Amino acid sequence: MEEIHHTAKKDAPSGTAITLAEGILAANPSLNGWALQPGAPEDALPIAAIRKDPVPGTHTVTYRSAVDQLSLTHVAHSRAGFALGAVLAAERIQALHAGSHTFASLLFPEAGLIWTRAHDFQTSKVYRKRDPRCLGVVIVVSASIAMGYHLTVIDGIPIGILSTVGAAFSMMATRLVTKRNNWGNLIGVLTTVNTTIVDYYLGNQAALLTYPVSFFGNIASFWFWRKKGNRTPRKFDNWYFVNAGIATVMAIILNYIGFSGYLSPCILDPRIWPNFG
């Protein structure tokens, strides 16, 4: 993104640029906030703030790929438009309820309240500091402790603690993978082992068959991301349905084998796995 203003403007980037960036970030979880150019991290939305007289205000949002790019630019020819906007806002705000409002609630009164609340959350300090995932972890751990679930012990194994910690790290892994961070895949490998133990001791007999699929899948993802580097998701194509179909068939077969006890005599033979008897 690029914003150009006159040299008398001291703040950078402009408020309009920040508002545009917040909208883009809300729709692109792979971006890790915004940052001024030069020096913006690779995973952040870069904003170039240029000061040049006598420009009243120009904002450009550019979507760039390896083969083409699309730019959307708004150019203010004078400050008269800003003044007129302030007057229109003062006229329309009288019809709204008391409180703080954005221009969205002035332009679209019916949808403005919903958008304003969502926007206020997204621009809050909690959201901008990327604490929602940490907040989710705190909620899970707090609920576990409040209900006493963390005290659950089966056959001497602290299932409650393992389950709580596993759920917390699983949330972190999902968030990191969504942001194209390969650490999410690595954490996913560890949480899969943890979840296998927890689910089996809670009665999921198919855990020893189904979770290894996730285990090796996370390992493959971690290796592939690390080697290739390009973590852009595939397009929604026929391979999506092929993979979904294969996964569904495997899930049905493995769960049937696990819960029907079809292979239990050989898989869980106490002579081979005495601790699982």
C-alpha positions in Angstrom: 0.0 0.0 0.0 1.1 3.5 -0.7 -0.1 6.8 0.7 1.1 10.3 -0.4 0.4 13.5 1.4 1.8 17.1 1.7 4.9 17.6 3.8 3.0 19.4 6.6 1.3 16.1 7.5 3.4 14.7 10.4 1.7 11.4 11.2 2.6 8.3 9.1 0.9 6.3 7.8 -2.3 8.2 7.5 -5.5 7.3 9.3 -7.1 6.3 6.0 -4.2 4.0 5.2 -4.4 2.3 8.6 -8.2 1.8 8.2 -7.6 0.3 4.8 -4.9 -1.9 6.2 -7.1 -3.2 9.0 -9.8 -4.2 6.5 -7.1 -6.1 4.4 -5.7 -7.8 7.5 -9.1 -8.9 8.6 -9.6 -10.8 5.3 -6.0 -12.1 5.0 -4.9 -14.0 8.2 -1.6 -14.9 6.5 -0.5 -11.3 7.0 1.1 -10.5 10.4 0.0 -6.9 10.9 1.1 -3.8 8.9 4.5 -2.0 8.9 6.0 1.1 7.3 8.3 0.8 4.4 11.3 0.4 4.2 12.0 -2.3 6.7 8.7 -4.0 6.8 8.9 -7.8 7.6 8.0 -10.2 4.8 4.9 -11.4 6.5 3.5 -7.9 7.2 1.4 -5.6 5.0 3.9 -3.0 3.8 2.8 0.7 3.7 4.9 3.3 2.0 4.2 6.8 3.4 5.4 9.5 1.1 5.4 13.3 1.8 5.3 15.5 -1.3 3.9 18.9 -1.9 1.2 19.9 -2.7 -0.5 16.5 -2.6 -3.8 16.7 -0.5 -4.0 12.9 -0.3 -3.5 9.8 -2.5 -4.0 6.2 -1.4 -3.2 3.2 -3.5 -3.8 -0.5 -2.7 -1.9 -2.9 -4.9 -2.4 -6.7 -5.3 0.6 -8.2 -6.9 1.3 -11.7 -8.1 4.0 -13.3 -10.2 2.1 -12.7 -13.4 0.2 -9.5 -12.9 -0.9 -6.8 -10.5 -4.1 -4.8 -9.8 -4.0 -1.4 -8.2 -6.9 0.7 -6.8 -6.1 4.4 -6.3 -8.1 7.2 -4.8 -6.8 10.7 -5.5 -8.0 13.8 -3.6 -7.6 16.9 -5.8 -8.2 19.3 -2.8 -9.2 19.3 0.8 -12.7 20.4 -0.1 -13.9 16.8 -0.2 -12.6 16.3 3.4 -14.5 19.3 4.6 -17.7 18.2 2.8 -17.4 14.8 4.4 -17.1 16.3 7.9 -20.3 18.3 7.3 -22.2 15.3 5.9 -21.1 13.2 8.9 -22.3 15.9 11.3 -25.7 15.9 9.6 -26.1 12.1 9.6 -24.8 11.3 13.0 -27.8 13.1 14.6 -30.0 10.1 13.5 -27.7 7.5 15.3 -27.7 6.4 18.9 -25.3 8.1 21.4 -21.8 6.6 21.3 -18.8 6.3 19.1 -19.3 5.7 15.4 -17.2 5.1 12.3 -17.9 6.4 8.8 -19.3 2.9 8.0 -22.2 3.5 10.3 -22.8 6.9 8.7 -22.7 5.6 5.1 -24.6 2.3 5.9 -26.7 2.9 9.0 -28.4 -0.5 8.9 -25.2 -2.5 8.8 -23.0 0.1 10.5 -23.6 -1.1 14.1 -22.5 -4.6 13.3 -19.5 -3.5 11.3 -18.6 -1.0 14.0 -18.5 -3.6 16.8 -16.5 -6.0 14.7 -14.1 -3.1 13.6 -13.7 -2.0 17.2 -12.7 -5.5 18.3 -10.3 -5.8 15.4 -8.6 -2.5 16.1 -8.5 -3.0 19.9 -5.2 -3.5 21.7 -5.9 -7.1 22.3 -6.5 -7.9 18.7 -3.6 -5.8 17.3 -1.2 -7.5 19.8 -2.3 -10.9 18.3 -3.6 -12.0 21.7 -6.8 -13.7 20.5 -5.0 -17.1 20.3 -3.5 -16.5 23.8 -6.9 -15.5 25.1 -8.3 -18.8 23.8 -5.5 -20.7 25.5 -6.3 -18.9 28.8 -10.0 -19.7 28.5 -9.3 -23.5 27.9 -6.8 -23.7 30.8 -9.0 -21.7 33.1 -12.1 -23.8 32.3 -10.2 -27.0 32.9 -8.9 -25.9 36.3 -12.4 -24.5 37.3 -14.0 -27.9 36.5 -11.2 -29.9 38.0 -10.6 -31.7 34.8 -6.9 -31.2 35.1 -6.9 -33.6 38.1 -8.1 -36.5 35.9 -5.7 -39.5 36.2 -6.2 -42.9 34.5 -3.8 -45.8 35.2 -1.4 -43.4 36.7 -1.3 -41.1 33.7 -2.3 -37.4 34.1 -4.8 -37.5 31.3 -6.4 -34.2 32.5 -3.1 -32.3 32.3 -2.1 -33.9 29.0 -5.5 -33.1 27.5 -5.5 -29.4 28.7 -2.0 -28.8 27.5 -2.7 -30.6 24.2 -5.8 -28.5 23.5 -3.9 -25.3 24.2 -1.0 -26.2 21.9 -3.5 -27.4 19.2 -5.1 -24.0 19.2 -1.6 -22.4 18.8 -0.7 -24.8 16.0 -3.9 -24.1 14.1 -3.3 -20.3 14.4 0.3 -20.6 13.2 -0.6 -22.7 10.2 -3.3 -20.3 9.3 -0.6 -17.6 9.3 1.6 -19.8 7.1 4.1 -20.3 10.0 5.8 -23.7 9.7 6.1 -23.9 13.5 2.4 -24.8 13.5 3.1 -28.0 11.6 5.9 -28.9 14.1 3.7 -28.3 17.1 1.0 -30.3 15.3 3.3 -33.3 15.3 3.8 -33.1 19.0 0.2 -32.5 19.8 -0.8 -35.5 17.7 1.3 -37.8 19.9 -0.2 -36.3 23.0 -3.8 -36.5 21.7 -3.3 -40.2 20.7 -2.5 -41.1 24.3 -5.3 -39.0 25.7 -8.0 -40.3 23.3 -7.0 -43.9 23.8 -7.1 -43.8 27.5 -10.5 -42.0 27.3 -11.9 -44.9 25.3 -11.2 -44.2 21.7 -9.9 -47.6 20.6 -9.3 -46.3 17.1 -6.8 -43.7 18.2 -3.8 -45.9 17.6 -4.9 -46.3 14.0 -6.3 -42.9 13.0 -3.8 -40.5 14.7 -0.7 -41.9 13.0 -2.2 -40.6 9.7 -2.3 -37.0 11.2 1.2 -37.6 12.7 2.8 -38.4 9.4 0.7 -35.8 7.6 2.0 -33.1 9.9 5.6 -34.3 9.4 5.1 -34.2 5.6 3.7 -30.7 5.8 6.6 -29.5 7.9 9.1 -31.0 5.5 7.3 -29.7 2.4 6.9 -26.2 3.7 10.6 -26.1 4.9 11.9 -27.3 1.6 9.7 -25.5 -0.9 9.2 -22.2 1.0 6.1 -21.3 -1.1 3.2 -21.8 1.4 0.4 -20.3 -0.8 -2.6 -22.6 -0.5 -3.8 -24.5 -3.5 -6.8 -23.2 -5.4 -10.2 -24.8 -4.7 -9.9 -27.4 -7.4 -10.8 -31.1 -8.1 -7.9 -32.3 -5.9 -9.7 -30.8 -2.9 -12.6 -33.2 -3.4 -10.2 -36.1 -4.2 -8.3 -35.6 -0.9 -11.5 -35.1 1.0 -12.9 -38.4 -0.4 -9.7 -40.3 0.4 -9.7 -38.9 3.9 -13.4 -39.8 4.5 -12.9 -43.4 3.3 -9.7 -43.8 5.4 -11.5 -42.4 8.5 -14.5 -44.8 8.1 -12.2 -47.9 7.6 -9.8 -47.1 10.4 -12.5 -46.2 12.9 -14.4 -49.4 12.0 -11.3 -51.5 12.5 -10.6 -49.7 15.8 -14.0 -49.8 17.3 -15.1 -53.2 16.0 -12.0 -54.8 17.6 -11.2 -56.4 14.2 -7.5 -56.3 14.8 -7.4 -56.0 18.6 -6.1 -59.5 19.1 -2.9 -58.7 17.2 -2.6 -55.0 17.8 -3.2 -55.0 21.5 -1.8 -58.4 22.4 -0.7 -58.0 26.0 2.4 -60.0 25.2 3.4 -57.3 22.8 2.0 -54.2 24.5 1.7 -55.1 28.2 1.1 -51.5 29.2 -2.0 -51.3 27.0 -3.7 -54.4 28.3 
